[in-house]
Amino acid sequence: MSNKKTPSLFGGAMIIAGGTIGAGMLANPTSMAGVWFVGSLLILVYTWFCMTTSGLMLLEANLHYPTGAGFDTIVKDLLGKGWNVFNGLSLAFVLYILTYAYITSGGGITEGFLNQLLSSEQSAVEIGRTFGSLIFCVILAAFVWLSTKAVDRFSVVLMAGMVISFFLSVSGLLSSAKTEVLFDTLAQGEQQYLPYALVALPVCLVSFGFHQNVPSLVKYYDRDSRPVVKAIFIGTGIALVIYVLWQLAIQGNLPRAEFAPVIEKGGDIAVLLDALGRYLQTDYIALILRFFAYMAIASSFLGVTLGLFDYIADLFKFDDSVAGRTKTTLVTFLPPLLLSLQFPYGFVIAIGYAGLAATVWAVIVPALLAKASRRKFAQSGYTAYGGNAMIYFVLLFGILNIFAQIAMQFGWLPVFTG
């Protein structure tokens, strides 16, 4: 008889929730300002359902392969080398563009904190956005350069602070939310919502990206599909509830028209927090909110860049020596840092681009893998719900996201400007 302890369902759900909830949520209120609160709910639920389903389709395909097999093995076998290369490039692009997005926003908040700390009544200090981005990137990159263990330890501190500050700030924001602001009943001027629905999709998609964790859960639960399915539903469900509360907290306090300066600055988090601060009755909520945003960005930055660091080291065969890790660090952080210094206000735009690439490996590829695995393997221990119709439903979701991103670039879709 085996004495091996069965991993808890809570642990698996937290892996999914932790991998899903990140700084992407900070872009949601701005990207969904056009559709506002009711529209935001519909888009969040639609995205949650499609992303959860695509994750289950990836699970279905994964279970046909040995424990530990990841995207590379499964995609290469079921879809071929061409799709595998395309999928790998998409994954690398997502990680790089997210790193850029986090440096731009982290730099803005760092600048604000240091300006406030170093200024006095007699003299105001302005360190500048460039210096703020450099400080943010260099300090956190040092943890990645040191070791995975260093990232792990610091991430625990950040996550603890993020959870505490989130509930403190959100509880304060929810108590001050106004229904007339939330439902935009007193708004003047622009009151169209539906035309902006497609624009919100790519950013929302990034908020439900957990697919890289599916192979890990298969190993974690010793190939038992039942707890994996439950962990995915619970974990993404927790993320959905938190995103809804966040939308309610922000869009219930900051009027729709007041998003204009935030949108003008590319959804910059520092600008969003400044705009929100003018509508809060107490300064402590605004301060806690800044701490939450900073820790959310920092924790997401560490998670994303650690994955990118390992990907770069494997791709270029850099060893784990001091010289090898230094080379990997430079290739990992220098391109997005230089891009951030050149384009310091591109948070929501960058998250949208990440959504375009994430559509490939988190939506299109899992659906195609499920379809291919059903053709190749006669029997399956687990089959995602909905049959082939659901595969096409998820593929349609992916195509809508790709169309939305391309259409925005060519000016085919209306964009809410406040």
N, C-alpha and C positions, 0 to 999 in steps of 0.2 A: 504493500500500500504506500502511495506517495504522500509525503508529509509537506509537499510544496504548498506554500500559502498562496491562495488566489488573490491577485491584486485587487484593490478596492475599486469600485465603480467611480467613487468620488475622485480618486487619483487620475483616472483616465479622462474624466470630464474636465478636470482642472488643466490637464495638458492641452485639451482642445480649446477651452475658454482662454487660457493664457496665450496660446498661439494665435487666437483670433482677435482678442481685444488689444488694441495698441493705439498708437498715435493717429491711425487712420480715422478714429472716431472724432478727432479734433477737426478734421476737414468736413465731416458730414453736415454740421449745421450750415456752413457757408455754401457747400455744393447743393444743398437742398433748400436754400432760401427761396428759390424760384417757385417750387411746388408747395412750400411751407409745411405746416405740421401734419395735416391730414394726408397730403400727398407723400410726405416723408414716411408715414406709417405704412402706406401701401407699398412703397418702393422697398422699404426695409424688409417687410414680410415676404414680398416676391423674391428679393435677392437671397434672403435667408433660406427659403424653400429650395431654390435652384442650386445654391452652393452646397447645402446639406445633402441634397440628392446626388450631385456630382461627386461628393466625397464618398457616398455609399457605393457609387458605381466604380470608383477607384478601388474601394475595399473589395468589391466583387472580383475585379481583375487580379488584385494583389494576392488573393487567397489561392490562386492557381500556381503560385510560384513559391520557392523556398523562403523560409523565414529570413528576414533581413534584406530581401530583394526590394530595391527602390525604383524610382521613376526610370532610371537609366536602363535597368534590366528589362522591366516590363514593357516600356515603350519600344525599345529596340526589337524585342521579340514579336510583339503583336502588330506594331505599325511600321517597323522598318527603320533603317539608319537615318533616312531623310527627316522623318518626324522626330526622331530622337535628337538630332542636331538642332532642329528648330525649337524643340521643347527646352533644350539646354540653354540656348541663346535667350529664349524668353525668360527663363528663370533668372539668368545672370542680369538681364536688363532690369527686371523687377527689383532685384536686390540693390543694384547701383542707383536706380532712380529713387528708391525709398531712402537710401543713405543720403542722397542729395536733399531730399525733402526734409529729412530730420535735421540736417546741418543748417538749412536755411531758417527753420523755425526755432531750433535750439539756440542758434546764434542770436536771433532777435530777442528771445527771453533773457538770455545771458546778458546781452547789452543793457536791457531794461533793469535787471537786478543790480548790475555793477554801477550803472549811472546813479541809481537811487542810493546805493550803499556808499559811494565815494563822494556824492554831492553834499553840500552843506547850504545853510541859508545864505552864506556869504558868496559862495561860488558853485556854479553848476558844472558837473563833469559829463562830457559826452565822449565815450570811448569809441563809438562808431560800430556799425554792423559788421564790418570786416574783422575787427579785433574780437568781437563777441563770437563770431563763427569759428575763428581760429582757436580760441580758448575752449569752446565747447567740444570741437572735434579732437583737438590734441589730447585733452585730458581723458576723454572716453576711449580714444584709440589706444591710449597707453594700457588700459585694462585688457583690451583685445590682444595687444602685442605681448603682454605678460604671459597670459595663459587662459584656458577655458575656465579653470577653477576661479581665477580672479574675476572673470565676468560673472560666473555663477554666484559668488559671494556678494558682489556689488548689486546684482540683479535682484537678489532677495531683499536687500535694503530698499531698493527703489520700488519694488512691487508692494512691500509693506507700507511704505509712505504713500504710494499711489492709491491703494485701497482706502487707507484712513482719510486722506485728503479728498478723495472722490466722494465718499459718503458724507463728510462734513460739508463740502461745498454744495453737493447736489441737494442735500436736505434743506440747506438754507435757500438755494435757488428755487426749489419746488414750493417752499412756503411763500415766496414772494412772486411766483408766477401769476400772471393775470390772464383770464380767459379771453378778454378782448384783444390782447396781444397774441395769444396762442392761436386764435382762430381768425385773426386779422380783420376783425369786424369794424375797426375804427380807421382803417387804412385809407389814405388819400392817393389818387393817381392809379398806378399800376396794380391791377387786381386780377391778372390772368395767372393761372397756375399750370394747367395741363401742358401748354407748349414747352415747358421747361423740364418735363419728366425724363426724357431720354438723356439730357445733359447730366443728371444726377447719378445715373446708373454706374458708370465706370468707377467713380470714387467709392460708392457704396459697396461695390463688389470686393474691393481691397479690404474692407472691414470684416469680411467673412472668409478670409483666406486661412485655412487650417490644413490643407491637403498634404503639405509636407510631413505632417504628423501621423498620417494614416499608416504607413509601413511600420512606424515605431509602435503604434497601438496594437498592430497585428502581432508583433513580437512580445509586447508587454502582456497581452492576454493569451499567449501561447496558441494563437491561431483560432481562438474561439470567437466567432463572428458576433454572437449575441451581446456580450458586454461592450464590444467595439461600437456596435450600432447604437446602443444606449448611451455610451459616453459621447458619441458624436451629437446625438440629439440633445442631451442635457447640456453639453458644453456650448454648442451653438445657440441653444435656447437661452442660456444665461447671458451670452453676448447680445442677443436680440433684445432682451429685457433691459439691459444696461444702456444700449443704444437708444431705445425708446425713451427711457428716463432722461438721458442726456439731451435728446431733442426737445423734450418737454421743458427741461430746465433752462436751456439756452433760448429757444424760440418762445418761451412763455415770459421772458424778461426783456429781450432785445427786439424791438419792433422790426418788421421786415424791411422797411425803408432804410433803417440804420445799418444794414449790411453793405451799403454802397461803398464806404471807404475800405471795408474789409476786402470786398471783391476787387476793388481797384488795386489793392496791394497783393493780389494773388492768393487771398485767403490766409494771409499771414496771421499766425496765432497771437502774436503780441498786439497787433492791431485789433483783433477780435476781442481780446481780454480788456483792452483799453476802452473799446466801445461799450462792452457789457458793464464795465465798472461804473460808468456814468449813470446806470439805471439801478444800481444796487444801493440799498439803504445803509448797509454796513460795510466798512472797509475790510473787515476780517475775511468776509466771503471772497472778495476780489483777491486778497492775498493768498488764501488757501487754494483758490482756483488756479492761480499762477503756479503754485507749487505742484498741484496735480498735473497741469499741462506739461511742466518741465520734467517731472518724473515719468510721465507717460511717454514723452518723446525720447528721454534718455534710455528707458528700459527697452523700448522698441528699437532704438538705434543700436543698442548692444546686441539684441537678438538677431537683427537683420545682418549687421556687419560681421558677427561671428560666423554666420552661415556663409556669407560672401568670402570671408577670410579663408575658411576651410576649402571652399570651392576653388579659389584662386591658387591656394597651395597645392591642391591636387592637380589642377589644370596645368600649371607650369612646373610641377614637380619640385617646388621649393621645400627644403628640408626644415626640421624643427629646431635648428641651431639659432643662435642670436642673429647671425647674418641672414639666414633663411627667413626667419620671422620678420626681420626688418624689411626685406624685399617684398614679402607678402603684404605687410602693412602699407608700404608705399603704393603698391598696385591697387590695394583695396580702398584706401582713403584719399589719395591725392586727386584722382579724376573728379569725384563728386565734390571735394572741397574747392577745387579750382572753379568748377561749374557754379557752386554756391556763391563764391566771391564775385563772379561775373554776373549772375542773375539771382540777387538776394531775395526776390519776392516771387517765388514760384511754387509755394507749398501745394495748393489745391491742384494746380496745373500738373505738377509732377506726380501727385497721387493718381490723377486721371490717366496719365501715361502708364503708370504702373498697373492700373486697371486694365488697360489695353493688352499689355503683355501677360498679365495674370489670367486673362480670359483664355489664353491658349492653354496653359498648363493646369489651370484649376477648373476649367469648364469644358472646353472643346476636347482636349486630350482624354480626360476621364470618361466622357460620353463615348468617344470613339473606341476606347479600351474596352468598355463594357460590351459594345457591339461586336468587336473583334473576338473577345474572349468567348462570347456565346456561340460564335461560329466555329471557333477552334476546339473548344472543350465541350464534350457531350453532356457531362454532368458538372454540377456546381454545388458546393456546400452552402453557398449563400448567393442569392440573386436579389439585386435592388428592385424595389417595387416599381410598378407602372409599365413593365414590359418595354417593347420597342417604342411605343408612343411617348413614354417618359424620356427616352434618349433623345428623341426629336424635339421635345419640349425644352430640355436643357440646352441642346444645340441652338435652338432659336434664341434662348436667353443670351448665349455667347455671341451669336451673330448681331443681336440688338446692341450689345455692348461695343462690339467692334465698329458697327455702323455709327453709333453715337460719337465715338472718339474721332473717327475719320470725318464725319459730318461737321463736328465742331471746328476742326482744323481748316475746312474749306468754307466755313461760314454758312453752312446749309441749315443750321439749327439756331433758333433764337436763344440768346444767352441773357439771363437775368443780371442786371447791373445795379439794381436798387432803385 
